Amino acid sequence: LIGLFLAVGYGLGIRKKVAMQQLGRVYPELKQSQKKQILKRLYRSMALTIQEVYLCSDEQLFSSSRITGKQYVEEALALGRGAILATAHFGNWEAARVLPKAGIPLSVITKTQRNKRFDAYTKAIRERCGVRTIDMSRGLRDIVHQLSEGRIIAILMDQNAGKNGLILDFLGYPASHWKGVAKLSLRYQIPIVPGFARREADDSLVFEFMPFILTKDLEDKEDNYPLVLQQVNAIIEQYIGRWPEQWFWVHKRWKHCYDMFS
């Protein structure tokens, strides 16, 4: 599977041009050979992710992974308001489906896919360990309800928010950000726990959680949303800078805000 994905993905160039140009813009000091090496490792990681999501049992995935910083999740949930897991398209974010096995009451926000059968199949995989899914189209009501039940809700913070998003710097270029995380945190005093499913050198996964972010002295105002989001961005950027081969460079993160391809 890994060799096939490298041949099809990297070899035939599926989104390779997008990834190469975005990588080059963010890190202009990289040589062409270095960028190629990063992308080969990215496509390899993507192959491993597909294998773990669709071919590995939950028991296999959980037993081959480890968790650090779980106490930060517990401290956040102990406040009694639920929590937000601020994550990104990094490592194998889908592997979080096994976190309920470690006693972490996880919910994830998902977008319905066009192929209904494949959507239902993927949804069943995500939910079989106890993860709850929240349809993005259902909006705020379901999120607030599950927070009130003491759950931690995973949100991909590096998702392009389109024309109506908040424009902030991301990796040196303007990008559109969802305001919802900052609004929820400030309005309801919801702690934000940064966390990632990082792939290690031996291809195993480590779920890494960091101390929660909760800015009690800020009002729920538009002007304060960037102050919250920039704290999360700083952590995501640190991870990408240290392990660039694990970030999803094939995703058009800066669409609507900056032309990476001019």
N, C-alpha and C positions, 0 to 999 in steps of 0.2 A: 504493500500500500504506500509506504513512504517513497520508494523509488518511482512508483507510478505517478504519485502526486508531484514529485519533483520534475518528472518528465513532462507531464501535462501542464502543471502550473507554471513552473519556472522556464522549462524548456520551450513551451509553445507561447509563453508570454501572457498568461491570463492576469490582467491588471499589473503586469510587471512594469510597464512604462509609467503608469500612475505611481506605483510604489517608488520606482527609481527617481522620478522627478521630485516627489515630495521629500524623499530622504535627502536628495542633493540640495534642496532649498534649505532644509532645516540644518543640515550639517555640511556646508559647502567646503569644509576642509578635508572631507573624505576623498580618497582617491577612488577611481572607478573600480579598481580591484577590491577595495574595502566594501564599497556599496554592493557589489555583486555577491560577496561573501555573506554580508548581512542578509540579503534577500534570499539566498539559498537556504540559510538557516531558518528564515521566516517561513518559507514554504515547507520546509521539513517539519517545523513546529505545527504548522497548520494540518499537515498529514497526521501527525500524532494526535492532534486535537480531535479530528474526525474519527480516528480509531478509538479514542477514549470515550467519545460521546456515543457512538453507535455500535461499537463492537465489544467494549469492556463491560463486564457486569459492575454493578454498584459496589459489590464487595471487593472486587479486584481494584477498582479505582480508589476506594477509601483506604484499603490496606496498604497501597503503594504511595499514599500521600501522607503529609504531616501538616500540623497546624502550629503556627507561632502567633502569640499575641491574642489568644482567645480571651484573656482576661479583660481586654479592652472592649470586646463585644459585651461581656457580662457586666462590666461597669456601666456601659451606656444603657443597656436594658434595665439595669437596676434603678434607673431614674424613673421608670414607670411610664414612659411616654412612647415606647418603641424606639427604633433607630433607623438610620439610613446607612446602607453600605455603599459608599462611594467607590466605584471600581471603574475599569476601562477595558477596552478591547486589547487585553494584554495577557500573555500566557494562554492558559485555557480557562477563560472565564465561565464556560459552560460546565466545567467540572464542579462548580459550586453546588450542583444538584445533590452531592453527597453530604453536605454540611449538616443537615438534620441528624445524620448518624452520630455527629459529635455534640448533639444537643443544642444546635444553633437553629432557632425557628425562622427559617429564611423564606422570604417571598421575593419574586422577581417580576419585573415589568417586561412584558413581551409585546411584540407586534405580530398580528396575524399574517401568515404567509399566504401567497396566492393559491398554492396547491393545498387544498383543504385536507387531503389524505396525509400528505407529508407534515402539514402543520399539526394535525391530531397525533401523528406518530411521535413527533418531537416533543409535543406537550406532555404526552404520556411518559416519556423518558425523564423529562424534567421533574415530573410530579411523583414518581414512584417511590422516592425516599422520604417524601413529606414536604417538599418544596411546594408552595402555592404560587400560581401564576396570576398576574394581574394584566388584563388586556389594556394596552396603552389607550385604546379608544374609550375606555370606561372612565378615565380621568381621575380627578382628585378624590372623589367619594370613596372608592375602593381602597385607595392608598391610606387615607385618614382612618378608615375603619380598621384596616389591618394593623396600623400603628397603634391604635387604641387597644388592640388585643396583645400588645407586647411583642410584636414581630419586628425583625430587621429586614428592610426592603432594599434589595440590590438595584442600583441604577447605574447605567453606563454613562459616565460623566463626559466622555469624549465623543458623544454622539452629536452629529451636526443637527442644530435646532432650526435650520432654515431661516427664512427672511424675518420671522418674528422673534428670533432669539436675541439674547444679550450678546453684543459684540465685545469680546475680550481677547487679549493676547494669549495665544497658545503656541508654544515652541517658537516664539519669535514672530508670528504672523496672526492677523486678526481672524478670529473664528467665532461662529455662532454657538452660543451656549444656552441650554435650557435653564430657565429661571426657577423652575419648580422646587429644586432641592434647597436653594437659598430661602425661598419664600416659606416652605414648610418648616425649615429649621428655625427661622426667626419668628414666625407667627405662632408656632406651637412649642417652641423650645425643644426641638427634636435634635438629639446628638447625631453627628455625622461621623461614621467610622470608616476611614480609608482602608481598603483591603484589596489584595490581588492574589490570583492563582498563578504563581511564578513557576516556570519550568527550570529545574536544576540541571547541572551538567550531565547527570546520569539519566535524564529524561523524566524523572519522577517530578511530582508537583508538591509545592509547599504553599499552603494558604497563609498569607501574612497579613495580620491586622495591626493597625497603628492606633495610638491614643486618639480618642474622639475629639471632634471639633464642636464647640458649643459657645457661641458668642453672645453671652447674656446681656451685654451692655448695648447691643444694637437693636434699634427698632425695626419693625417690619416695614421697611420703605425701599422703594426702587433703588435709591442711591446706595443702599447698604448691600444689595445683592452681590455686586462685584467683590466686595470685601470678603464674603464667605466663599465664593467660587474661586477666587484667586488662591486661597489657602489650599483648596483641594487640587487645583491645577498644579501648584508648586510640587506637590507630592507625586502626581502622575508624571510630571516632566522629569523628576528625579529618577523615577523607575525607567522611563523611556531612555534617558541619557545613559543609564548604567547598563541596560539590556535592550538596545535598540532592535535586536532581532526578534524580540518577543512582542513588539507592538504591531498592530494591524495596519501597515503602511498602504495596503491596497484600498483602504477606506478613504474616500474624498472628504477629509476632515474640514478643509477650508472652503468648501463649496459655498457659494453665495457671498463670500467675504473677500477672498483673495484668489487671484488667478495664478495657481501654481504652475501652469502649463504654457504661459506666455513666453 
